[in-house]
Amino acid sequence: MSYSNLKEVQVASFTHATHAPSRGIRRLVIDDDEPVTIGGIQVTSLARTVYDCLRLTDFRRGLALADSALRVGGLSNDQLLEALNGHSSRIAGHDRALQTARHADPRSESGGESIARAAMIELGYQLPDLQVWIPDKLGEAPPARVDFLWRLSQRTVAGELDGREKYVNLEMTNGRDAVDVLRDERLRESRLSAWNIQVMRFSFKDVCNDARFCKILDSFEIPRVSA
């Protein structure tokens, strides 16, 4: 869930509220869901929670949530779509929720990767394969995994979403300092180049700027498949 969505608490109710709305609280009337109890608190079911979040947010942030629902929540694409299709098409945002869910993929490992893929979809670019393992041609190191991989007719391009976390978060660096992480990244890229794979790096800031993200994708000649 994007941090920008956490400024508001959604309260589910079986009936319309009779008192004035409170700041930072949105009340939803839900009459077709069996609540579940987590940590002593009654909440909507996973499928219903995903549905409401998808219909009330934009495509890019929604796709991050839908991907996570499949990856962490254990839902399959068919189960998610079946649950969403069970709601009335007259509910506001119903079509948006379905459209987002159709693009969901559990292989996306972070919200940033999901939002980047959603941007590619909206901007009309050919979609890459996700989380692809590339063997070490020298046989001296474990396979390298890339975030995105485009297998084009004449070449292959690996896309890597760079974030500060991978250099400073101790859980991600396994106790290594930033210099060691950068060194390993360079060695990893040299192994990829042995397969003639071009490496395209971009930041989340790049993803949030459509014009700049397009320039990066175009510079690596990632094809556009729609206007």
Contacts in CASP RR format, 6 or more apart in sequence:
PFRMAT RR
TARGET T0000
AUTHOR 0000-0000-0000
METHOD contacts of the structure
MODEL  1
MSYSNLKEVQVASFTHATHAPSRGIRRLVIDDDEPVTIGGIQVTSLARTV
YDCLRLTDFRRGLALADSALRVGGLSNDQLLEALNGHSSRIAGHDRALQT
ARHADPRSESGGESIARAAMIELGYQLPDLQVWIPDKLGEAPPARVDFLW
RLSQRTVAGELDGREKYVNLEMTNGRDAVDVLRDERLRESRLSAWNIQVM
RFSFKDVCNDARFCKILDSFEIPRVSA
1 53 0 8 1.000
1 64 0 8 1.000
1 65 0 8 1.000
1 68 0 8 1.000
2 57 0 8 1.000
2 61 0 8 1.000
2 64 0 8 1.000
2 65 0 8 1.000
2 111 0 8 1.000
4 61 0 8 1.000
5 53 0 8 1.000
5 57 0 8 1.000
5 61 0 8 1.000
7 24 0 8 1.000
8 24 0 8 1.000
8 25 0 8 1.000
8 26 0 8 1.000
9 24 0 8 1.000
9 25 0 8 1.000
9 26 0 8 1.000
10 25 0 8 1.000
10 26 0 8 1.000
10 27 0 8 1.000
10 28 0 8 1.000
10 52 0 8 1.000
10 56 0 8 1.000
11 25 0 8 1.000
11 26 0 8 1.000
11 27 0 8 1.000
11 28 0 8 1.000
12 27 0 8 1.000
12 28 0 8 1.000
12 29 0 8 1.000
12 30 0 8 1.000
12 33 0 8 1.000
12 35 0 8 1.000
12 43 0 8 1.000
12 44 0 8 1.000
13 27 0 8 1.000
13 28 0 8 1.000
13 29 0 8 1.000
13 30 0 8 1.000
14 29 0 8 1.000
14 30 0 8 1.000
14 31 0 8 1.000
15 29 0 8 1.000
16 27 0 8 1.000
16 29 0 8 1.000
17 27 0 8 1.000
21 27 0 8 1.000
28 52 0 8 1.000
30 44 0 8 1.000
30 48 0 8 1.000
30 52 0 8 1.000
32 87 0 8 1.000
33 44 0 8 1.000
33 45 0 8 1.000
33 48 0 8 1.000
34 45 0 8 1.000
35 42 0 8 1.000
35 43 0 8 1.000
35 44 0 8 1.000
35 45 0 8 1.000
36 42 0 8 1.000
36 43 0 8 1.000
36 44 0 8 1.000
36 45 0 8 1.000
36 46 0 8 1.000
37 43 0 8 1.000
43 49 0 8 1.000
44 52 0 8 1.000
46 69 0 8 1.000
46 73 0 8 1.000
46 75 0 8 1.000
47 75 0 8 1.000
47 79 0 8 1.000
47 80 0 8 1.000
47 83 0 8 1.000
47 84 0 8 1.000
48 83 0 8 1.000
50 65 0 8 1.000
50 66 0 8 1.000
50 69 0 8 1.000
50 75 0 8 1.000
50 80 0 8 1.000
50 83 0 8 1.000
50 84 0 8 1.000
50 101 0 8 1.000
51 83 0 8 1.000
51 84 0 8 1.000
51 87 0 8 1.000
51 97 0 8 1.000
53 62 0 8 1.000
53 65 0 8 1.000
54 62 0 8 1.000
54 65 0 8 1.000
54 66 0 8 1.000
54 84 0 8 1.000
54 96 0 8 1.000
54 97 0 8 1.000
54 100 0 8 1.000
54 101 0 8 1.000
55 91 0 8 1.000
55 92 0 8 1.000
55 93 0 8 1.000
55 94 0 8 1.000
55 96 0 8 1.000
55 97 0 8 1.000
56 93 0 8 1.000
57 65 0 8 1.000
59 96 0 8 1.000
59 99 0 8 1.000
59 100 0 8 1.000
59 118 0 8 1.000
59 121 0 8 1.000
59 122 0 8 1.000
60 114 0 8 1.000
60 115 0 8 1.000
60 118 0 8 1.000
60 119 0 8 1.000
60 122 0 8 1.000
61 115 0 8 1.000
62 100 0 8 1.000
62 114 0 8 1.000
62 118 0 8 1.000
63 100 0 8 1.000
63 103 0 8 1.000
63 104 0 8 1.000
63 114 0 8 1.000
63 115 0 8 1.000
63 117 0 8 1.000
63 118 0 8 1.000
63 121 0 8 1.000
64 108 0 8 1.000
64 111 0 8 1.000
64 112 0 8 1.000
64 114 0 8 1.000
64 115 0 8 1.000
64 118 0 8 1.000
66 80 0 8 1.000
66 100 0 8 1.000
66 101 0 8 1.000
66 103 0 8 1.000
66 104 0 8 1.000
66 114 0 8 1.000
67 104 0 8 1.000
67 105 0 8 1.000
67 106 0 8 1.000
67 108 0 8 1.000
67 111 0 8 1.000
67 114 0 8 1.000
68 111 0 8 1.000
68 114 0 8 1.000
69 75 0 8 1.000
69 80 0 8 1.000
69 104 0 8 1.000
70 76 0 8 1.000
70 77 0 8 1.000
70 80 0 8 1.000
70 104 0 8 1.000
70 105 0 8 1.000
70 106 0 8 1.000
71 106 0 8 1.000
71 107 0 8 1.000
71 108 0 8 1.000
71 109 0 8 1.000
74 106 0 8 1.000
75 83 0 8 1.000
77 101 0 8 1.000
77 104 0 8 1.000
80 101 0 8 1.000
80 104 0 8 1.000
81 98 0 8 1.000
81 101 0 8 1.000
81 102 0 8 1.000
84 94 0 8 1.000
84 97 0 8 1.000
84 98 0 8 1.000
84 101 0 8 1.000
85 98 0 8 1.000
87 94 0 8 1.000
88 94 0 8 1.000
89 95 0 8 1.000
103 117 0 8 1.000
103 118 0 8 1.000
103 121 0 8 1.000
105 117 0 8 1.000
105 130 0 8 1.000
107 130 0 8 1.000
107 131 0 8 1.000
108 114 0 8 1.000
108 117 0 8 1.000
108 130 0 8 1.000
108 131 0 8 1.000
109 131 0 8 1.000
109 147 0 8 1.000
110 161 0 8 1.000
112 161 0 8 1.000
112 204 0 8 1.000
112 207 0 8 1.000
113 130 0 8 1.000
113 147 0 8 1.000
113 148 0 8 1.000
113 161 0 8 1.000
115 204 0 8 1.000
115 207 0 8 1.000
116 148 0 8 1.000
116 161 0 8 1.000
116 202 0 8 1.000
116 204 0 8 1.000
116 207 0 8 1.000
117 127 0 8 1.000
117 128 0 8 1.000
117 130 0 8 1.000
117 148 0 8 1.000
119 207 0 8 1.000
119 210 0 8 1.000
119 213 0 8 1.000
120 127 0 8 1.000
120 128 0 8 1.000
120 217 0 8 1.000
121 127 0 8 1.000
123 210 0 8 1.000
123 213 0 8 1.000
123 214 0 8 1.000
123 217 0 8 1.000
123 224 0 8 1.000
124 224 0 8 1.000
124 225 0 8 1.000
124 226 0 8 1.000
124 227 0 8 1.000
125 217 0 8 1.000
125 222 0 8 1.000
125 223 0 8 1.000
125 224 0 8 1.000
125 225 0 8 1.000
126 150 0 8 1.000
126 222 0 8 1.000
126 223 0 8 1.000
126 224 0 8 1.000
126 225 0 8 1.000
128 148 0 8 1.000
128 149 0 8 1.000
128 150 0 8 1.000
128 157 0 8 1.000
128 159 0 8 1.000
129 148 0 8 1.000
129 149 0 8 1.000
129 150 0 8 1.000
129 151 0 8 1.000
130 147 0 8 1.000
130 148 0 8 1.000
130 149 0 8 1.000
131 145 0 8 1.000
131 146 0 8 1.000
131 147 0 8 1.000
132 145 0 8 1.000
132 146 0 8 1.000
132 149 0 8 1.000
132 158 0 8 1.000
133 143 0 8 1.000
133 144 0 8 1.000
133 145 0 8 1.000
134 143 0 8 1.000
134 144 0 8 1.000
134 145 0 8 1.000
134 146 0 8 1.000
134 149 0 8 1.000
134 158 0 8 1.000
134 191 0 8 1.000
134 192 0 8 1.000
134 195 0 8 1.000
134 197 0 8 1.000
135 143 0 8 1.000
136 142 0 8 1.000
136 143 0 8 1.000
136 144 0 8 1.000
136 191 0 8 1.000
137 191 0 8 1.000
137 194 0 8 1.000
137 195 0 8 1.000
138 191 0 8 1.000
138 194 0 8 1.000
141 187 0 8 1.000
141 191 0 8 1.000
144 188 0 8 1.000
144 191 0 8 1.000
144 192 0 8 1.000
146 158 0 8 1.000
146 159 0 8 1.000
146 160 0 8 1.000
146 192 0 8 1.000
146 197 0 8 1.000
146 199 0 8 1.000
147 158 0 8 1.000
147 159 0 8 1.000
147 160 0 8 1.000
147 161 0 8 1.000
148 158 0 8 1.000
148 159 0 8 1.000
148 160 0 8 1.000
148 161 0 8 1.000
149 156 0 8 1.000
149 157 0 8 1.000
149 158 0 8 1.000
149 159 0 8 1.000
150 156 0 8 1.000
150 157 0 8 1.000
150 158 0 8 1.000
150 159 0 8 1.000
150 222 0 8 1.000
152 221 0 8 1.000
152 223 0 8 1.000
155 196 0 8 1.000
155 198 0 8 1.000
156 195 0 8 1.000
156 196 0 8 1.000
156 197 0 8 1.000
156 198 0 8 1.000
157 197 0 8 1.000
157 198 0 8 1.000
157 199 0 8 1.000
157 200 0 8 1.000
157 220 0 8 1.000
157 222 0 8 1.000
158 192 0 8 1.000
158 197 0 8 1.000
158 198 0 8 1.000
158 199 0 8 1.000
158 200 0 8 1.000
159 199 0 8 1.000
159 200 0 8 1.000
159 201 0 8 1.000
159 202 0 8 1.000
160 199 0 8 1.000
160 200 0 8 1.000
160 201 0 8 1.000
160 202 0 8 1.000
161 202 0 8 1.000
161 203 0 8 1.000
161 204 0 8 1.000
161 207 0 8 1.000
162 201 0 8 1.000
162 202 0 8 1.000
162 203 0 8 1.000
163 203 0 8 1.000
163 204 0 8 1.000
165 172 0 8 1.000
166 172 0 8 1.000
166 173 0 8 1.000
166 181 0 8 1.000
167 173 0 8 1.000
167 178 0 8 1.000
167 181 0 8 1.000
167 182 0 8 1.000
168 178 0 8 1.000
173 180 0 8 1.000
173 181 0 8 1.000
176 184 0 8 1.000
189 199 0 8 1.000
192 199 0 8 1.000
193 199 0 8 1.000
198 220 0 8 1.000
200 216 0 8 1.000
200 217 0 8 1.000
200 220 0 8 1.000
202 213 0 8 1.000
202 216 0 8 1.000
206 212 0 8 1.000
206 213 0 8 1.000
206 216 0 8 1.000
207 213 0 8 1.000
END
